[in-house]
Structures are given as structure tokens and as C-alpha cells.
Amino acid sequence: MITLQVEGMSCGHCVRAVTEAIHTLDPKAGVQVDLKSGTVRAETGAAPEAIAAAVEEEGYKVVSGV
């Protein structure tokens, strides 16, 4: 389980963008996005650095968890 603290997420579009970015790396990943706490949890075999990079490519800032 990878847990990232992410800044800049505020709506359903953000949830969808982050989830799709992670699914691009691992289509079977379980993804949970909590807008209130700013956390993204991913049950995946992908490297944490790759997950963080995919989230940042969507325009969000990963502040911890890598």
C-alpha cells in the first residue's frame, strides 16, 4: 500500500484525474482518494516514485510519501 500526501486536490475531477493516472501504470490498482485529508492510497505493485510522478504529471504536488 502506497500512501501519498497530495496538495491541490479539491473536487471530483481531481479524484478522477489521479485515479486514472495511477490506473495508467497499473490498471488493477486499488485507489482511494480522500480530498479532505489530501491523501491518495494505492494498492499496487508499481514503484512509489512512479505513482508520485504520475500524480504530479496531472498537476498536483506530492508533498510526502515517496
PDB file of N, H, CA, C and O in Angstrom:
ATOM      1  N   MET A   1       0.848  -1.178   0.000  1.00  0.00           N
ATOM      2  CA  MET A   1       0.000   0.000   0.000  1.00  0.00           C
ATOM      3  C   MET A   1       0.888   1.234   0.000  1.00  0.00           C
ATOM      4  O   MET A   1       1.771   1.378   0.846  1.00  0.00           O
ATOM      5  N   ILE A   2       0.652   2.100  -0.934  1.00  0.00           N
ATOM      6  H   ILE A   2      -0.065   1.983  -1.621  1.00  0.00           H
ATOM      7  CA  ILE A   2       1.383   3.370  -1.033  1.00  0.00           C
ATOM      8  C   ILE A   2       0.441   4.473  -0.566  1.00  0.00           C
ATOM      9  O   ILE A   2      -0.707   4.538  -1.005  1.00  0.00           O
ATOM     10  N   THR A   3       0.918   5.333   0.314  1.00  0.00           N
ATOM     11  H   THR A   3       1.851   5.280   0.671  1.00  0.00           H
ATOM     12  CA  THR A   3       0.128   6.475   0.763  1.00  0.00           C
ATOM     13  C   THR A   3       0.910   7.743   0.464  1.00  0.00           C
ATOM     14  O   THR A   3       2.060   7.894   0.875  1.00  0.00           O
ATOM     15  N   LEU A   4       0.266   8.647  -0.256  1.00  0.00           N
ATOM     16  H   LEU A   4      -0.668   8.525  -0.590  1.00  0.00           H
ATOM     17  CA  LEU A   4       0.886   9.922  -0.609  1.00  0.00           C
ATOM     18  C   LEU A   4       0.073  11.068  -0.030  1.00  0.00           C
ATOM     19  O   LEU A   4      -1.156  11.010   0.003  1.00  0.00           O
ATOM     20  N   GLN A   5       0.755  12.102   0.424  1.00  0.00           N
ATOM     21  H   GLN A   5       1.753  12.149   0.397  1.00  0.00           H
ATOM     22  CA  GLN A   5       0.110  13.348   0.814  1.00  0.00           C
ATOM     23  C   GLN A   5       0.203  14.266  -0.398  1.00  0.00           C
ATOM     24  O   GLN A   5       1.298  14.560  -0.879  1.00  0.00           O
ATOM     25  N   VAL A   6      -0.951  14.718  -0.892  1.00  0.00           N
ATOM     26  H   VAL A   6      -1.840  14.479  -0.501  1.00  0.00           H
ATOM     27  CA  VAL A   6      -1.002  15.456  -2.148  1.00  0.00           C
ATOM     28  C   VAL A   6      -1.717  16.785  -1.944  1.00  0.00           C
ATOM     29  O   VAL A   6      -2.776  16.835  -1.319  1.00  0.00           O
ATOM     30  N   GLU A   7      -1.141  17.852  -2.467  1.00  0.00           N
ATOM     31  H   GLU A   7      -0.280  17.811  -2.975  1.00  0.00           H
ATOM     32  CA  GLU A   7      -1.754  19.179  -2.402  1.00  0.00           C
ATOM     33  C   GLU A   7      -2.424  19.507  -3.734  1.00  0.00           C
ATOM     34  O   GLU A   7      -1.960  19.090  -4.796  1.00  0.00           O
ATOM     35  N   GLY A   8      -3.517  20.256  -3.660  1.00  0.00           N
ATOM     36  H   GLY A   8      -3.893  20.594  -2.797  1.00  0.00           H
ATOM     37  CA  GLY A   8      -4.156  20.778  -4.860  1.00  0.00           C
ATOM     38  C   GLY A   8      -5.386  20.017  -5.307  1.00  0.00           C
ATOM     39  O   GLY A   8      -5.993  20.386  -6.312  1.00  0.00           O
ATOM     40  N   MET A   9      -5.778  18.973  -4.603  1.00  0.00           N
ATOM     41  H   MET A   9      -5.286  18.673  -3.786  1.00  0.00           H
ATOM     42  CA  MET A   9      -6.980  18.221  -4.973  1.00  0.00           C
ATOM     43  C   MET A   9      -8.179  18.818  -4.246  1.00  0.00           C
ATOM     44  O   MET A   9      -8.132  19.047  -3.038  1.00  0.00           O
ATOM     45  N   SER A  10      -9.267  19.072  -5.000  1.00  0.00           N
ATOM     46  H   SER A  10      -9.306  18.886  -5.982  1.00  0.00           H
ATOM     47  CA  SER A  10     -10.409  19.713  -4.350  1.00  0.00           C
ATOM     48  C   SER A  10     -11.777  19.249  -4.840  1.00  0.00           C
ATOM     49  O   SER A  10     -12.795  19.665  -4.288  1.00  0.00           O
ATOM     50  N   CYS A  11     -11.823  18.395  -5.866  1.00  0.00           N
ATOM     51  H   CYS A  11     -10.995  18.057  -6.315  1.00  0.00           H
ATOM     52  CA  CYS A  11     -13.133  18.065  -6.434  1.00  0.00           C
ATOM     53  C   CYS A  11     -13.134  16.676  -7.077  1.00  0.00           C
ATOM     54  O   CYS A  11     -12.118  15.981  -7.096  1.00  0.00           O
ATOM     55  N   GLY A  12     -14.279  16.299  -7.591  1.00  0.00           N
ATOM     56  H   GLY A  12     -15.104  16.863  -7.575  1.00  0.00           H
ATOM     57  CA  GLY A  12     -14.421  15.012  -8.246  1.00  0.00           C
ATOM     58  C   GLY A  12     -13.516  14.859  -9.454  1.00  0.00           C
ATOM     59  O   GLY A  12     -13.027  13.763  -9.728  1.00  0.00           O
ATOM     60  N   HIS A  13     -13.292  15.936 -10.172  1.00  0.00           N
ATOM     61  H   HIS A  13     -13.690  16.826  -9.950  1.00  0.00           H
ATOM     62  CA  HIS A  13     -12.375  15.873 -11.319  1.00  0.00           C
ATOM     63  C   HIS A  13     -10.976  15.483 -10.845  1.00  0.00           C
ATOM     64  O   HIS A  13     -10.294  14.694 -11.499  1.00  0.00           O
ATOM     65  N   CYS A  14     -10.556  16.032  -9.719  1.00  0.00           N
ATOM     66  H   CYS A  14     -11.110  16.673  -9.189  1.00  0.00           H
ATOM     67  CA  CYS A  14      -9.235  15.711  -9.168  1.00  0.00           C
ATOM     68  C   CYS A  14      -9.140  14.229  -8.827  1.00  0.00           C
ATOM     69  O   CYS A  14      -8.136  13.580  -9.120  1.00  0.00           O
ATOM     70  N   VAL A  15     -10.185  13.701  -8.210  1.00  0.00           N
ATOM     71  H   VAL A  15     -11.001  14.228  -7.972  1.00  0.00           H
ATOM     72  CA  VAL A  15     -10.219  12.279  -7.858  1.00  0.00           C
ATOM     73  C   VAL A  15     -10.085  11.436  -9.119  1.00  0.00           C
ATOM     74  O   VAL A  15      -9.292  10.496  -9.164  1.00  0.00           O
ATOM     75  N   ARG A  16     -10.852  11.771 -10.130  1.00  0.00           N
ATOM     76  H   ARG A  16     -11.497  12.535 -10.094  1.00  0.00           H
ATOM     77  CA  ARG A  16     -10.832  11.029 -11.391  1.00  0.00           C
ATOM     78  C   ARG A  16      -9.464  11.115 -12.071  1.00  0.00           C
ATOM     79  O   ARG A  16      -8.950  10.108 -12.560  1.00  0.00           O
ATOM     80  N   ALA A  17      -8.873  12.316 -12.104  1.00  0.00           N
ATOM     81  H   ALA A  17      -9.290  13.133 -11.707  1.00  0.00           H
ATOM     82  CA  ALA A  17      -7.579  12.507 -12.769  1.00  0.00           C
ATOM     83  C   ALA A  17      -6.478  11.699 -12.076  1.00  0.00           C
ATOM     84  O   ALA A  17      -5.662  11.058 -12.739  1.00  0.00           O
ATOM     85  N   VAL A  18      -6.458  11.731 -10.750  1.00  0.00           N
ATOM     86  H   VAL A  18      -7.121  12.251 -10.211  1.00  0.00           H
ATOM     87  CA  VAL A  18      -5.437  10.994 -10.001  1.00  0.00           C
ATOM     88  C   VAL A  18      -5.645   9.484 -10.164  1.00  0.00           C
ATOM     89  O   VAL A  18      -4.689   8.738 -10.376  1.00  0.00           O
ATOM     90  N   THR A  19      -6.885   9.050 -10.066  1.00  0.00           N
ATOM     91  H   THR A  19      -7.662   9.656  -9.895  1.00  0.00           H
ATOM     92  CA  THR A  19      -7.191   7.622 -10.202  1.00  0.00           C
ATOM     93  C   THR A  19      -6.796   7.113 -11.582  1.00  0.00           C
ATOM     94  O   THR A  19      -6.176   6.056 -11.701  1.00  0.00           O
ATOM     95  N   GLU A  20      -7.149   7.855 -12.619  1.00  0.00           N
ATOM     96  H   GLU A  20      -7.653   8.714 -12.522  1.00  0.00           H
ATOM     97  CA  GLU A  20      -6.807   7.442 -13.983  1.00  0.00           C
ATOM     98  C   GLU A  20      -5.302   7.445 -14.205  1.00  0.00           C
ATOM     99  O   GLU A  20      -4.782   6.578 -14.907  1.00  0.00           O
ATOM    100  N   ALA A  21      -4.597   8.401 -13.621  1.00  0.00           N
ATOM    101  H   ALA A  21      -5.020   9.106 -13.050  1.00  0.00           H
ATOM    102  CA  ALA A  21      -3.140   8.446 -13.763  1.00  0.00           C
ATOM    103  C   ALA A  21      -2.505   7.191 -13.160  1.00  0.00           C
ATOM    104  O   ALA A  21      -1.587   6.613 -13.743  1.00  0.00           O
ATOM    105  N   ILE A  22      -2.990   6.778 -12.008  1.00  0.00           N
ATOM    106  H   ILE A  22      -3.736   7.247 -11.534  1.00  0.00           H
ATOM    107  CA  ILE A  22      -2.454   5.577 -11.366  1.00  0.00           C
ATOM    108  C   ILE A  22      -2.847   4.337 -12.160  1.00  0.00           C
ATOM    109  O   ILE A  22      -2.039   3.421 -12.316  1.00  0.00           O
ATOM    110  N   HIS A  23      -4.069   4.297 -12.660  1.00  0.00           N
ATOM    111  H   HIS A  23      -4.726   5.041 -12.533  1.00  0.00           H
ATOM    112  CA  HIS A  23      -4.512   3.145 -13.451  1.00  0.00           C
ATOM    113  C   HIS A  23      -3.758   3.025 -14.771  1.00  0.00           C
ATOM    114  O   HIS A  23      -3.704   1.939 -15.349  1.00  0.00           O
ATOM    115  N   THR A  24      -3.181   4.108 -15.253  1.00  0.00           N
ATOM    116  H   THR A  24      -3.225   4.990 -14.784  1.00  0.00           H
ATOM    117  CA  THR A  24      -2.344   4.039 -16.451  1.00  0.00           C
ATOM    118  C   THR A  24      -1.107   3.183 -16.175  1.00  0.00           C
ATOM    119  O   THR A  24      -0.644   2.454 -17.052  1.00  0.00           O
ATOM    120  N   LEU A  25      -0.575   3.274 -14.955  1.00  0.00           N
ATOM    121  H   LEU A  25      -0.952   3.867 -14.242  1.00  0.00           H
ATOM    122  CA  LEU A  25       0.595   2.481 -14.566  1.00  0.00           C
ATOM    123  C   LEU A  25       0.208   1.063 -14.172  1.00  0.00           C
ATOM    124  O   LEU A  25       0.921   0.107 -14.477  1.00  0.00           O
ATOM    125  N   ASP A  26      -0.921   0.935 -13.495  1.00  0.00           N
ATOM    126  H   ASP A  26      -1.501   1.711 -13.247  1.00  0.00           H
ATOM    127  CA  ASP A  26      -1.383  -0.368 -13.004  1.00  0.00           C
ATOM    128  C   ASP A  26      -2.908  -0.404 -13.084  1.00  0.00           C
ATOM    129  O   ASP A  26      -3.586   0.063 -12.169  1.00  0.00           O
ATOM    130  N   PRO A  27      -3.451  -0.955 -14.171  1.00  0.00           N
ATOM    131  CA  PRO A  27      -4.896  -0.968 -14.361  1.00  0.00           C
ATOM    132  C   PRO A  27      -5.672  -1.665 -13.248  1.00  0.00           C
ATOM    133  O   PRO A  27      -6.864  -1.407 -13.077  1.00  0.00           O
ATOM    134  N   LYS A  28      -5.024  -2.538 -12.493  1.00  0.00           N
ATOM    135  H   LYS A  28      -4.056  -2.748 -12.631  1.00  0.00           H
ATOM    136  CA  LYS A  28      -5.713  -3.272 -11.432  1.00  0.00           C
ATOM    137  C   LYS A  28      -5.522  -2.644 -10.050  1.00  0.00           C
ATOM    138  O   LYS A  28      -5.971  -3.204  -9.050  1.00  0.00           O
ATOM    139  N   ALA A  29      -4.867  -1.497  -9.989  1.00  0.00           N
ATOM    140  H   ALA A  29      -4.502  -1.043 -10.801  1.00  0.00           H
ATOM    141  CA  ALA A  29      -4.592  -0.851  -8.702  1.00  0.00           C
ATOM    142  C   ALA A  29      -5.892  -0.459  -8.006  1.00  0.00           C
ATOM    143  O   ALA A  29      -6.845  -0.004  -8.638  1.00  0.00           O
ATOM    144  N   GLY A  30      -5.903  -0.648  -6.700  1.00  0.00           N
ATOM    145  H   GLY A  30      -5.128  -1.018  -6.187  1.00  0.00           H
ATOM    146  CA  GLY A  30      -6.992  -0.124  -5.888  1.00  0.00           C
ATOM    147  C   GLY A  30      -6.598   1.269  -5.442  1.00  0.00           C
ATOM    148  O   GLY A  30      -5.558   1.448  -4.808  1.00  0.00           O
ATOM    149  N   VAL A  31      -7.418   2.257  -5.765  1.00  0.00           N
ATOM    150  H   VAL A  31      -8.263   2.112  -6.280  1.00  0.00           H
ATOM    151  CA  VAL A  31      -7.065   3.647  -5.469  1.00  0.00           C
ATOM    152  C   VAL A  31      -8.148   4.273  -4.589  1.00  0.00           C
ATOM    153  O   VAL A  31      -9.340   4.160  -4.872  1.00  0.00           O
ATOM    154  N   GLN A  32      -7.710   4.931  -3.522  1.00  0.00           N
ATOM    155  H   GLN A  32      -6.742   5.023  -3.292  1.00  0.00           H
ATOM    156  CA  GLN A  32      -8.603   5.680  -2.645  1.00  0.00           C
ATOM    157  C   GLN A  32      -8.063   7.096  -2.522  1.00  0.00           C
ATOM    158  O   GLN A  32      -6.908   7.301  -2.149  1.00  0.00           O
ATOM    159  N   VAL A  33      -8.915   8.078  -2.844  1.00  0.00           N
ATOM    160  H   VAL A  33      -9.853   7.911  -3.148  1.00  0.00           H
ATOM    161  CA  VAL A  33      -8.525   9.482  -2.742  1.00  0.00           C
ATOM    162  C   VAL A  33      -9.417  10.131  -1.693  1.00  0.00           C
ATOM    163  O   VAL A  33     -10.643  10.061  -1.788  1.00  0.00           O
ATOM    164  N   ASP A  34      -8.807  10.764  -0.692  1.00  0.00           N
ATOM    165  H   ASP A  34      -7.812  10.821  -0.614  1.00  0.00           H
ATOM    166  CA  ASP A  34      -9.547  11.471   0.344  1.00  0.00           C
ATOM    167  C   ASP A  34      -9.244  12.960   0.194  1.00  0.00           C
ATOM    168  O   ASP A  34      -8.167  13.427   0.561  1.00  0.00           O
ATOM    169  N   LEU A  35     -10.213  13.695  -0.352  1.00  0.00           N
ATOM    170  H   LEU A  35     -11.089  13.315  -0.650  1.00  0.00           H
ATOM    171  CA  LEU A  35      -9.999  15.118  -0.597  1.00  0.00           C
ATOM    172  C   LEU A  35      -9.808  15.895   0.704  1.00  0.00           C
ATOM    173  O   LEU A  35      -8.983  16.807   0.767  1.00  0.00           O
ATOM    174  N   LYS A  36     -10.563  15.542   1.734  1.00  0.00           N
ATOM    175  H   LYS A  36     -11.233  14.802   1.683  1.00  0.00           H
ATOM    176  CA  LYS A  36     -10.495  16.279   2.996  1.00  0.00           C
ATOM    177  C   LYS A  36      -9.104  16.220   3.609  1.00  0.00           C
ATOM    178  O   LYS A  36      -8.579  17.235   4.067  1.00  0.00           O
ATOM    179  N   SER A  37      -8.508  15.030   3.618  1.00  0.00           N
ATOM    180  H   SER A  37      -8.935  14.206   3.246  1.00  0.00           H
ATOM    181  CA  SER A  37      -7.175  14.890   4.224  1.00  0.00           C
ATOM    182  C   SER A  37      -6.048  15.080   3.219  1.00  0.00           C
ATOM    183  O   SER A  37      -4.889  15.221   3.608  1.00  0.00           O
ATOM    184  N   GLY A  38      -6.379  15.087   1.918  1.00  0.00           N
ATOM    185  H   GLY A  38      -7.320  14.973   1.602  1.00  0.00           H
ATOM    186  CA  GLY A  38      -5.351  15.247   0.891  1.00  0.00           C
ATOM    187  C   GLY A  38      -4.492  14.019   0.699  1.00  0.00           C
ATOM    188  O   GLY A  38      -3.328  14.126   0.313  1.00  0.00           O
ATOM    189  N   THR A  39      -5.059  12.840   0.967  1.00  0.00           N
ATOM    190  H   THR A  39      -6.005  12.753   1.281  1.00  0.00           H
ATOM    191  CA  THR A  39      -4.273  11.622   0.820  1.00  0.00           C
ATOM    192  C   THR A  39      -4.736  10.795  -0.366  1.00  0.00           C
ATOM    193  O   THR A  39      -5.912  10.779  -0.729  1.00  0.00           O
ATOM    194  N   VAL A  40      -3.774  10.115  -0.949  1.00  0.00           N
ATOM    195  H   VAL A  40      -2.818  10.128  -0.654  1.00  0.00           H
ATOM    196  CA  VAL A  40      -4.028   9.156  -2.018  1.00  0.00           C
ATOM    197  C   VAL A  40      -3.416   7.842  -1.560  1.00  0.00           C
ATOM    198  O   VAL A  40      -2.232   7.783  -1.230  1.00  0.00           O
ATOM    199  N   ARG A  41      -4.224   6.789  -1.541  1.00  0.00           N
ATOM    200  H   ARG A  41      -5.186   6.837  -1.810  1.00  0.00           H
ATOM    201  CA  ARG A  41      -3.742   5.449  -1.182  1.00  0.00           C
ATOM    202  C   ARG A  41      -3.904   4.562  -2.403  1.00  0.00           C
ATOM    203  O   ARG A  41      -4.949   4.561  -3.055  1.00  0.00           O
ATOM    204  N   ALA A  42      -2.863   3.813  -2.699  1.00  0.00           N
ATOM    205  H   ALA A  42      -2.015   3.814  -2.169  1.00  0.00           H
ATOM    206  CA  ALA A  42      -2.900   2.922  -3.860  1.00  0.00           C
ATOM    207  C   ALA A  42      -2.378   1.552  -3.470  1.00  0.00           C
ATOM    208  O   ALA A  42      -1.267   1.417  -2.957  1.00  0.00           O
ATOM    209  N   GLU A  43      -3.187   0.545  -3.719  1.00  0.00           N
ATOM    210  H   GLU A  43      -4.089   0.654  -4.136  1.00  0.00           H
ATOM    211  CA  GLU A  43      -2.778  -0.845  -3.551  1.00  0.00           C
ATOM    212  C   GLU A  43      -2.268  -1.290  -4.908  1.00  0.00           C
ATOM    213  O   GLU A  43      -3.051  -1.620  -5.799  1.00  0.00           O
ATOM    214  N   THR A  44      -0.947  -1.298  -5.064  1.00  0.00           N
ATOM    215  H   THR A  44      -0.311  -1.030  -4.340  1.00  0.00           H
ATOM    216  CA  THR A  44      -0.345  -1.515  -6.370  1.00  0.00           C
ATOM    217  C   THR A  44       1.048  -2.090  -6.230  1.00  0.00           C
ATOM    218  O   THR A  44       1.678  -1.972  -5.180  1.00  0.00           O
ATOM    219  N   GLY A  45       1.521  -2.706  -7.283  1.00  0.00           N
ATOM    220  H   GLY A  45       1.009  -2.802  -8.137  1.00  0.00           H
ATOM    221  CA  GLY A  45       2.886  -3.192  -7.331  1.00  0.00           C
ATOM    222  C   GLY A  45       3.831  -2.196  -7.972  1.00  0.00           C
ATOM    223  O   GLY A  45       5.038  -2.430  -8.027  1.00  0.00           O
ATOM    224  N   ALA A  46       3.290  -1.080  -8.461  1.00  0.00           N
ATOM    225  H   ALA A  46       2.309  -0.890  -8.417  1.00  0.00           H
ATOM    226  CA  ALA A  46       4.118  -0.045  -9.094  1.00  0.00           C
ATOM    227  C   ALA A  46       4.973   0.650  -8.030  1.00  0.00           C
ATOM    228  O   ALA A  46       4.595   0.715  -6.860  1.00  0.00           O
ATOM    229  N   ALA A  47       6.106   1.159  -8.447  1.00  0.00           N
ATOM    230  H   ALA A  47       6.412   1.106  -9.398  1.00  0.00           H
ATOM    231  CA  ALA A  47       7.017   1.858  -7.542  1.00  0.00           C
ATOM    232  C   ALA A  47       6.393   3.160  -7.030  1.00  0.00           C
ATOM    233  O   ALA A  47       5.731   3.868  -7.789  1.00  0.00           O
ATOM    234  N   PRO A  48       6.599   3.476  -5.752  1.00  0.00           N
ATOM    235  CA  PRO A  48       6.064   4.731  -5.205  1.00  0.00           C
ATOM    236  C   PRO A  48       6.492   5.959  -6.001  1.00  0.00           C
ATOM    237  O   PRO A  48       5.716   6.899  -6.173  1.00  0.00           O
ATOM    238  N   GLU A  49       7.728   5.944  -6.483  1.00  0.00           N
ATOM    239  H   GLU A  49       8.359   5.180  -6.343  1.00  0.00           H
ATOM    240  CA  GLU A  49       8.222   7.086  -7.261  1.00  0.00           C
ATOM    241  C   GLU A  49       7.439   7.239  -8.558  1.00  0.00           C
ATOM    242  O   GLU A  49       7.158   8.359  -8.984  1.00  0.00           O
ATOM    243  N   ALA A  50       7.087   6.125  -9.188  1.00  0.00           N
ATOM    244  H   ALA A  50       7.315   5.215  -8.842  1.00  0.00           H
ATOM    245  CA  ALA A  50       6.310   6.169 -10.437  1.00  0.00           C
ATOM    246  C   ALA A  50       4.903   6.675 -10.178  1.00  0.00           C
ATOM    247  O   ALA A  50       4.365   7.450 -10.969  1.00  0.00           O
ATOM    248  N   ILE A  51       4.299   6.241  -9.069  1.00  0.00           N
ATOM    249  H   ILE A  51       4.736   5.611  -8.427  1.00  0.00           H
ATOM    250  CA  ILE A  51       2.958   6.705  -8.706  1.00  0.00           C
ATOM    251  C   ILE A  51       2.992   8.211  -8.447  1.00  0.00           C
ATOM    252  O   ILE A  51       2.135   8.947  -8.935  1.00  0.00           O
ATOM    253  N   ALA A  52       3.975   8.662  -7.682  1.00  0.00           N
ATOM    254  H   ALA A  52       4.671   8.064  -7.285  1.00  0.00           H
ATOM    255  CA  ALA A  52       4.097  10.094  -7.381  1.00  0.00           C
ATOM    256  C   ALA A  52       4.293  10.904  -8.658  1.00  0.00           C
ATOM    257  O   ALA A  52       3.693  11.968  -8.813  1.00  0.00           O
ATOM    258  N   ALA A  53       5.117  10.417  -9.564  1.00  0.00           N
ATOM    259  H   ALA A  53       5.605   9.553  -9.438  1.00  0.00           H
ATOM    260  CA  ALA A  53       5.360  11.128 -10.822  1.00  0.00           C
ATOM    261  C   ALA A  53       4.081  11.217 -11.649  1.00  0.00           C
ATOM    262  O   ALA A  53       3.811  12.252 -12.257  1.00  0.00           O
ATOM    263  N   ALA A  54       3.292  10.146 -11.678  1.00  0.00           N
ATOM    264  H   ALA A  54       3.512   9.305 -11.184  1.00  0.00           H
ATOM    265  CA  ALA A  54       2.043  10.153 -12.437  1.00  0.00           C
ATOM    266  C   ALA A  54       1.066  11.168 -11.856  1.00  0.00           C
ATOM    267  O   ALA A  54       0.381  11.869 -12.602  1.00  0.00           O
ATOM    268  N   VAL A  55       0.998  11.249 -10.528  1.00  0.00           N
ATOM    269  H   VAL A  55       1.554  10.680  -9.923  1.00  0.00           H
ATOM    270  CA  VAL A  55       0.122  12.220  -9.871  1.00  0.00           C
ATOM    271  C   VAL A  55       0.592  13.639 -10.175  1.00  0.00           C
ATOM    272  O   VAL A  55      -0.221  14.517 -10.462  1.00  0.00           O
ATOM    273  N   GLU A  56       1.896  13.862 -10.113  1.00  0.00           N
ATOM    274  H   GLU A  56       2.556  13.149  -9.880  1.00  0.00           H
ATOM    275  CA  GLU A  56       2.419  15.196 -10.384  1.00  0.00           C
ATOM    276  C   GLU A  56       2.241  15.600 -11.849  1.00  0.00           C
ATOM    277  O   GLU A  56       2.078  16.785 -12.141  1.00  0.00           O
ATOM    278  N   GLU A  57       2.268  14.647 -12.762  1.00  0.00           N
ATOM    279  H   GLU A  57       2.400  13.685 -12.524  1.00  0.00           H
ATOM    280  CA  GLU A  57       2.026  14.951 -14.174  1.00  0.00           C
ATOM    281  C   GLU A  57       0.615  15.481 -14.392  1.00  0.00           C
ATOM    282  O   GLU A  57       0.354  16.180 -15.371  1.00  0.00           O
ATOM    283  N   GLU A  58      -0.290  15.150 -13.487  1.00  0.00           N
ATOM    284  H   GLU A  58      -0.078  14.582 -12.692  1.00  0.00           H
ATOM    285  CA  GLU A  58      -1.660  15.646 -13.574  1.00  0.00           C
ATOM    286  C   GLU A  58      -1.792  17.053 -12.986  1.00  0.00           C
ATOM    287  O   GLU A  58      -2.864  17.653 -13.048  1.00  0.00           O
ATOM    288  N   GLY A  59      -0.707  17.576 -12.418  1.00  0.00           N
ATOM    289  H   GLY A  59       0.165  17.088 -12.367  1.00  0.00           H
ATOM    290  CA  GLY A  59      -0.721  18.953 -11.919  1.00  0.00           C
ATOM    291  C   GLY A  59      -0.853  19.096 -10.411  1.00  0.00           C
ATOM    292  O   GLY A  59      -1.087  20.197  -9.913  1.00  0.00           O
ATOM    293  N   TYR A  60      -0.706  18.003  -9.680  1.00  0.00           N
ATOM    294  H   TYR A  60      -0.515  17.108 -10.084  1.00  0.00           H
ATOM    295  CA  TYR A  60      -0.812  18.048  -8.223  1.00  0.00           C
ATOM    296  C   TYR A  60       0.564  17.902  -7.608  1.00  0.00           C
ATOM    297  O   TYR A  60       1.465  17.329  -8.220  1.00  0.00           O
ATOM    298  N   LYS A  61       0.731  18.419  -6.396  1.00  0.00           N
ATOM    299  H   LYS A  61      -0.002  18.884  -5.899  1.00  0.00           H
ATOM    300  CA  LYS A  61       2.031  18.374  -5.752  1.00  0.00           C
ATOM    301  C   LYS A  61       2.039  17.293  -4.675  1.00  0.00           C
ATOM    302  O   LYS A  61       1.258  17.341  -3.724  1.00  0.00           O
ATOM    303  N   VAL A  62       2.938  16.314  -4.838  1.00  0.00           N
ATOM    304  H   VAL A  62       3.572  16.275  -5.610  1.00  0.00           H
ATOM    305  CA  VAL A  62       3.125  15.281  -3.827  1.00  0.00           C
ATOM    306  C   VAL A  62       4.106  15.830  -2.797  1.00  0.00           C
ATOM    307  O   VAL A  62       5.254  16.138  -3.119  1.00  0.00           O
ATOM    308  N   VAL A  63       3.640  15.947  -1.551  1.00  0.00           N
ATOM    309  H   VAL A  63       2.708  15.696  -1.289  1.00  0.00           H
ATOM    310  CA  VAL A  63       4.487  16.546  -0.516  1.00  0.00           C
ATOM    311  C   VAL A  63       5.133  15.523   0.408  1.00  0.00           C
ATOM    312  O   VAL A  63       6.111  15.834   1.087  1.00  0.00           O
ATOM    313  N   SER A  64       4.600  14.312   0.441  1.00  0.00           N
ATOM    314  H   SER A  64       3.806  14.059  -0.110  1.00  0.00           H
ATOM    315  CA  SER A  64       5.244  13.258   1.232  1.00  0.00           C
ATOM    316  C   SER A  64       4.712  11.899   0.824  1.00  0.00           C
ATOM    317  O   SER A  64       3.673  11.776   0.175  1.00  0.00           O
ATOM    318  N   GLY A  65       5.464  10.878   1.230  1.00  0.00           N
ATOM    319  H   GLY A  65       6.308  10.978   1.757  1.00  0.00           H
ATOM    320  CA  GLY A  65       5.040   9.518   0.973  1.00  0.00           C
ATOM    321  C   GLY A  65       5.918   8.749   0.016  1.00  0.00           C
ATOM    322  O   GLY A  65       5.714   7.553  -0.192  1.00  0.00           O
ATOM    323  N   VAL A  66       6.890   9.416  -0.568  1.00  0.00           N
ATOM    324  H   VAL A  66       7.055  10.388  -0.399  1.00  0.00           H
ATOM    325  CA  VAL A  66       7.766   8.737  -1.526  1.00  0.00           C
ATOM    326  C   VAL A  66       9.099   8.456  -0.857  1.00  0.00           C
ATOM    327  O   VAL A  66       9.995   7.887  -1.481  1.00  0.00           O
TER     328      VAL A  66
END
